[in-house]
Amino acid sequence: MGEWWILELDHYADTDLRRAELVQALTDPKHGLPLELRGHRDLPPGQGLGRILLKSPDNTATLQLRYDRFDYPVKPERAEMFAAIRRRISTVTGEAPLPAMPGCSATG
């Protein structure tokens, strides 16, 4: 059966979710984990979780990333910190798409 890890990621609706960049970092041959992208499903906000499935080449380890967008109110005492995070995010250009998976659509 092997190892199976699930990470649930939440992010604010007005920020980019950089799925492709995260997958690239996790699967980087030099600095990442020995995993490869095996599938992904994107869903619109509020309609369930999106999923990214990463597996080891020998299928002994699986990492599933689940994500959804939330619109939590920012407390006044944290507004400055979140503004700084958003400024840093905005310095990076647009979100790269995940690669198409053979035999399935990017949303299925």
mmCIF file of the C-alpha atoms, coordinates in Angstrom:
data_MODEL
# 
_entry.id   MODEL 
# 
loop_
_atom_site.group_PDB 
_atom_site.id 
_atom_site.type_symbol 
_atom_site.label_atom_id 
_atom_site.label_alt_id 
_atom_site.label_comp_id 
_atom_site.label_asym_id 
_atom_site.label_entity_id 
_atom_site.label_seq_id 
_atom_site.pdbx_PDB_ins_code 
_atom_site.Cartn_x 
_atom_site.Cartn_y 
_atom_site.Cartn_z 
_atom_site.occupancy 
_atom_site.B_iso_or_equiv 
_atom_site.pdbx_formal_charge 
_atom_site.auth_seq_id 
_atom_site.auth_comp_id 
_atom_site.auth_asym_id 
_atom_site.auth_atom_id 
_atom_site.pdbx_PDB_model_num 
ATOM 1   C CA . MET A 1 1   ? 0.000   0.000  0.000   1.00 0.00 ? 1   MET A CA 1 
ATOM 2   C CA . GLY A 1 2   ? 2.830   2.464  0.782   1.00 0.00 ? 2   GLY A CA 1 
ATOM 3   C CA . GLU A 1 3   ? 2.755   5.919  2.315   1.00 0.00 ? 3   GLU A CA 1 
ATOM 4   C CA . TRP A 1 4   ? -0.223  8.216  1.679   1.00 0.00 ? 4   TRP A CA 1 
ATOM 5   C CA . TRP A 1 5   ? -0.147  11.890 2.685   1.00 0.00 ? 5   TRP A CA 1 
ATOM 6   C CA . ILE A 1 6   ? -2.956  14.414 2.256   1.00 0.00 ? 6   ILE A CA 1 
ATOM 7   C CA . LEU A 1 7   ? -2.438  18.159 2.678   1.00 0.00 ? 7   LEU A CA 1 
ATOM 8   C CA . GLU A 1 8   ? -5.421  20.507 2.703   1.00 0.00 ? 8   GLU A CA 1 
ATOM 9   C CA . LEU A 1 9   ? -4.579  24.016 1.516   1.00 0.00 ? 9   LEU A CA 1 
ATOM 10  C CA . ASP A 1 10  ? -6.778  27.072 1.976   1.00 0.00 ? 10  ASP A CA 1 
ATOM 11  C CA . HIS A 1 11  ? -6.160  30.432 0.375   1.00 0.00 ? 11  HIS A CA 1 
ATOM 12  C CA . TYR A 1 12  ? -7.899  33.757 -0.015  1.00 0.00 ? 12  TYR A CA 1 
ATOM 13  C CA . ALA A 1 13  ? -10.155 34.127 -3.036  1.00 0.00 ? 13  ALA A CA 1 
ATOM 14  C CA . ASP A 1 14  ? -8.418  37.355 -4.153  1.00 0.00 ? 14  ASP A CA 1 
ATOM 15  C CA . THR A 1 15  ? -4.935  35.779 -4.338  1.00 0.00 ? 15  THR A CA 1 
ATOM 16  C CA . ASP A 1 16  ? -3.493  33.503 -7.013  1.00 0.00 ? 16  ASP A CA 1 
ATOM 17  C CA . LEU A 1 17  ? -3.228  29.826 -6.205  1.00 0.00 ? 17  LEU A CA 1 
ATOM 18  C CA . ARG A 1 18  ? 0.093   28.901 -7.749  1.00 0.00 ? 18  ARG A CA 1 
ATOM 19  C CA . ARG A 1 19  ? -0.534  25.186 -8.263  1.00 0.00 ? 19  ARG A CA 1 
ATOM 20  C CA . ALA A 1 20  ? 1.928   24.704 -11.105 1.00 0.00 ? 20  ALA A CA 1 
ATOM 21  C CA . GLU A 1 21  ? 4.732   26.453 -9.229  1.00 0.00 ? 21  GLU A CA 1 
ATOM 22  C CA . LEU A 1 22  ? 4.031   24.326 -6.141  1.00 0.00 ? 22  LEU A CA 1 
ATOM 23  C CA . VAL A 1 23  ? 4.096   21.107 -8.199  1.00 0.00 ? 23  VAL A CA 1 
ATOM 24  C CA . GLN A 1 24  ? 7.332   22.209 -9.877  1.00 0.00 ? 24  GLN A CA 1 
ATOM 25  C CA . ALA A 1 25  ? 8.940   22.849 -6.479  1.00 0.00 ? 25  ALA A CA 1 
ATOM 26  C CA . LEU A 1 26  ? 7.721   19.555 -4.996  1.00 0.00 ? 26  LEU A CA 1 
ATOM 27  C CA . THR A 1 27  ? 8.917   17.509 -7.983  1.00 0.00 ? 27  THR A CA 1 
ATOM 28  C CA . ASP A 1 28  ? 12.172  19.362 -8.645  1.00 0.00 ? 28  ASP A CA 1 
ATOM 29  C CA . PRO A 1 29  ? 14.832  16.709 -9.418  1.00 0.00 ? 29  PRO A CA 1 
ATOM 30  C CA . LYS A 1 30  ? 17.468  18.374 -7.230  1.00 0.00 ? 30  LYS A CA 1 
ATOM 31  C CA . HIS A 1 31  ? 15.532  19.917 -4.323  1.00 0.00 ? 31  HIS A CA 1 
ATOM 32  C CA . GLY A 1 32  ? 12.097  18.283 -4.442  1.00 0.00 ? 32  GLY A CA 1 
ATOM 33  C CA . LEU A 1 33  ? 10.601  14.961 -3.451  1.00 0.00 ? 33  LEU A CA 1 
ATOM 34  C CA . PRO A 1 34  ? 10.876  11.822 -5.612  1.00 0.00 ? 34  PRO A CA 1 
ATOM 35  C CA . LEU A 1 35  ? 7.330   12.339 -6.913  1.00 0.00 ? 35  LEU A CA 1 
ATOM 36  C CA . GLU A 1 36  ? 5.664   12.944 -10.269 1.00 0.00 ? 36  GLU A CA 1 
ATOM 37  C CA . LEU A 1 37  ? 2.344   14.517 -11.199 1.00 0.00 ? 37  LEU A CA 1 
ATOM 38  C CA . ARG A 1 38  ? -0.281  11.831 -11.835 1.00 0.00 ? 38  ARG A CA 1 
ATOM 39  C CA . GLY A 1 39  ? -3.470  13.892 -11.972 1.00 0.00 ? 39  GLY A CA 1 
ATOM 40  C CA . HIS A 1 40  ? -5.298  17.059 -11.046 1.00 0.00 ? 40  HIS A CA 1 
ATOM 41  C CA . ARG A 1 41  ? -8.854  18.348 -10.826 1.00 0.00 ? 41  ARG A CA 1 
ATOM 42  C CA . ASP A 1 42  ? -9.687  22.039 -10.691 1.00 0.00 ? 42  ASP A CA 1 
ATOM 43  C CA . LEU A 1 43  ? -13.003 23.214 -9.310  1.00 0.00 ? 43  LEU A CA 1 
ATOM 44  C CA . PRO A 1 44  ? -14.506 26.702 -9.137  1.00 0.00 ? 44  PRO A CA 1 
ATOM 45  C CA . PRO A 1 45  ? -14.518 28.376 -5.684  1.00 0.00 ? 45  PRO A CA 1 
ATOM 46  C CA . GLY A 1 46  ? -17.314 27.120 -3.430  1.00 0.00 ? 46  GLY A CA 1 
ATOM 47  C CA . GLN A 1 47  ? -17.957 23.974 -5.484  1.00 0.00 ? 47  GLN A CA 1 
ATOM 48  C CA . GLY A 1 48  ? -15.775 21.507 -3.620  1.00 0.00 ? 48  GLY A CA 1 
ATOM 49  C CA . LEU A 1 49  ? -12.097 20.797 -3.370  1.00 0.00 ? 49  LEU A CA 1 
ATOM 50  C CA . GLY A 1 50  ? -9.579  20.878 -6.176  1.00 0.00 ? 50  GLY A CA 1 
ATOM 51  C CA . ARG A 1 51  ? -7.033  18.073 -6.072  1.00 0.00 ? 51  ARG A CA 1 
ATOM 52  C CA . ILE A 1 52  ? -3.490  17.403 -7.223  1.00 0.00 ? 52  ILE A CA 1 
ATOM 53  C CA . LEU A 1 53  ? -2.130  13.864 -7.075  1.00 0.00 ? 53  LEU A CA 1 
ATOM 54  C CA . LEU A 1 54  ? 1.624   13.203 -6.891  1.00 0.00 ? 54  LEU A CA 1 
ATOM 55  C CA . LYS A 1 55  ? 3.077   9.688  -6.726  1.00 0.00 ? 55  LYS A CA 1 
ATOM 56  C CA . SER A 1 56  ? 6.495   8.124  -6.543  1.00 0.00 ? 56  SER A CA 1 
ATOM 57  C CA . PRO A 1 57  ? 7.631   6.345  -9.739  1.00 0.00 ? 57  PRO A CA 1 
ATOM 58  C CA . ASP A 1 58  ? 7.317   2.951  -7.990  1.00 0.00 ? 58  ASP A CA 1 
ATOM 59  C CA . ASN A 1 59  ? 3.859   3.809  -6.541  1.00 0.00 ? 59  ASN A CA 1 
ATOM 60  C CA . THR A 1 60  ? 4.996   3.337  -2.930  1.00 0.00 ? 60  THR A CA 1 
ATOM 61  C CA . ALA A 1 61  ? 4.274   6.942  -1.886  1.00 0.00 ? 61  ALA A CA 1 
ATOM 62  C CA . THR A 1 62  ? 1.397   9.304  -2.664  1.00 0.00 ? 62  THR A CA 1 
ATOM 63  C CA . LEU A 1 63  ? 0.931   12.973 -1.853  1.00 0.00 ? 63  LEU A CA 1 
ATOM 64  C CA . GLN A 1 64  ? -2.491  14.469 -2.456  1.00 0.00 ? 64  GLN A CA 1 
ATOM 65  C CA . LEU A 1 65  ? -2.934  18.238 -2.266  1.00 0.00 ? 65  LEU A CA 1 
ATOM 66  C CA . ARG A 1 66  ? -6.500  19.375 -1.679  1.00 0.00 ? 66  ARG A CA 1 
ATOM 67  C CA . TYR A 1 67  ? -7.352  23.038 -1.968  1.00 0.00 ? 67  TYR A CA 1 
ATOM 68  C CA . ASP A 1 68  ? -10.270 25.407 -1.795  1.00 0.00 ? 68  ASP A CA 1 
ATOM 69  C CA . ARG A 1 69  ? -10.705 29.151 -1.774  1.00 0.00 ? 69  ARG A CA 1 
ATOM 70  C CA . PHE A 1 70  ? -12.072 30.931 1.259   1.00 0.00 ? 70  PHE A CA 1 
ATOM 71  C CA . ASP A 1 71  ? -13.016 34.525 1.914   1.00 0.00 ? 71  ASP A CA 1 
ATOM 72  C CA . TYR A 1 72  ? -12.282 34.883 5.628   1.00 0.00 ? 72  TYR A CA 1 
ATOM 73  C CA . PRO A 1 73  ? -12.452 38.369 7.093   1.00 0.00 ? 73  PRO A CA 1 
ATOM 74  C CA . VAL A 1 74  ? -9.006  39.697 7.994   1.00 0.00 ? 74  VAL A CA 1 
ATOM 75  C CA . LYS A 1 75  ? -8.773  40.840 11.615  1.00 0.00 ? 75  LYS A CA 1 
ATOM 76  C CA . PRO A 1 76  ? -7.434  44.395 11.986  1.00 0.00 ? 76  PRO A CA 1 
ATOM 77  C CA . GLU A 1 77  ? -4.372  43.229 13.941  1.00 0.00 ? 77  GLU A CA 1 
ATOM 78  C CA . ARG A 1 78  ? -3.359  40.961 11.028  1.00 0.00 ? 78  ARG A CA 1 
ATOM 79  C CA . ALA A 1 79  ? -4.179  43.343 8.169   1.00 0.00 ? 79  ALA A CA 1 
ATOM 80  C CA . GLU A 1 80  ? -0.589  44.629 7.859   1.00 0.00 ? 80  GLU A CA 1 
ATOM 81  C CA . MET A 1 81  ? 0.856   41.114 7.692   1.00 0.00 ? 81  MET A CA 1 
ATOM 82  C CA . PHE A 1 82  ? -1.641  40.025 5.017   1.00 0.00 ? 82  PHE A CA 1 
ATOM 83  C CA . ALA A 1 83  ? -0.998  43.211 3.033   1.00 0.00 ? 83  ALA A CA 1 
ATOM 84  C CA . ALA A 1 84  ? 2.741   42.388 3.036   1.00 0.00 ? 84  ALA A CA 1 
ATOM 85  C CA . ILE A 1 85  ? 2.032   38.818 1.883   1.00 0.00 ? 85  ILE A CA 1 
ATOM 86  C CA . ARG A 1 86  ? -0.166  40.095 -0.939  1.00 0.00 ? 86  ARG A CA 1 
ATOM 87  C CA . ARG A 1 87  ? 2.516   42.592 -2.015  1.00 0.00 ? 87  ARG A CA 1 
ATOM 88  C CA . ARG A 1 88  ? 5.064   39.777 -2.253  1.00 0.00 ? 88  ARG A CA 1 
ATOM 89  C CA . ILE A 1 89  ? 2.661   37.574 -4.192  1.00 0.00 ? 89  ILE A CA 1 
ATOM 90  C CA . SER A 1 90  ? 1.836   40.403 -6.588  1.00 0.00 ? 90  SER A CA 1 
ATOM 91  C CA . THR A 1 91  ? 5.508   40.754 -7.561  1.00 0.00 ? 91  THR A CA 1 
ATOM 92  C CA . VAL A 1 92  ? 5.300   37.341 -9.266  1.00 0.00 ? 92  VAL A CA 1 
ATOM 93  C CA . THR A 1 93  ? 3.667   37.217 -12.672 1.00 0.00 ? 93  THR A CA 1 
ATOM 94  C CA . GLY A 1 94  ? 0.490   35.281 -13.502 1.00 0.00 ? 94  GLY A CA 1 
ATOM 95  C CA . GLU A 1 95  ? -0.281  31.719 -12.550 1.00 0.00 ? 95  GLU A CA 1 
ATOM 96  C CA . ALA A 1 96  ? 1.180   29.012 -14.786 1.00 0.00 ? 96  ALA A CA 1 
ATOM 97  C CA . PRO A 1 97  ? -1.184  26.208 -15.867 1.00 0.00 ? 97  PRO A CA 1 
ATOM 98  C CA . LEU A 1 98  ? -0.672  22.629 -14.756 1.00 0.00 ? 98  LEU A CA 1 
ATOM 99  C CA . PRO A 1 99  ? 0.261   20.308 -17.629 1.00 0.00 ? 99  PRO A CA 1 
ATOM 100 C CA . ALA A 1 100 ? -2.564  18.420 -19.357 1.00 0.00 ? 100 ALA A CA 1 
ATOM 101 C CA . MET A 1 101 ? -2.957  14.844 -18.170 1.00 0.00 ? 101 MET A CA 1 
ATOM 102 C CA . PRO A 1 102 ? -3.130  12.115 -20.836 1.00 0.00 ? 102 PRO A CA 1 
ATOM 103 C CA . GLY A 1 103 ? -6.628  10.743 -21.288 1.00 0.00 ? 103 GLY A CA 1 
ATOM 104 C CA . CYS A 1 104 ? -8.446  13.305 -19.116 1.00 0.00 ? 104 CYS A CA 1 
ATOM 105 C CA . SER A 1 105 ? -9.386  16.957 -19.138 1.00 0.00 ? 105 SER A CA 1 
ATOM 106 C CA . ALA A 1 106 ? -7.760  19.513 -16.820 1.00 0.00 ? 106 ALA A CA 1 
ATOM 107 C CA . THR A 1 107 ? -11.044 19.833 -14.928 1.00 0.00 ? 107 THR A CA 1 
ATOM 108 C CA . GLY A 1 108 ? -11.917 16.164 -14.703 1.00 0.00 ? 108 GLY A CA 1 
# 
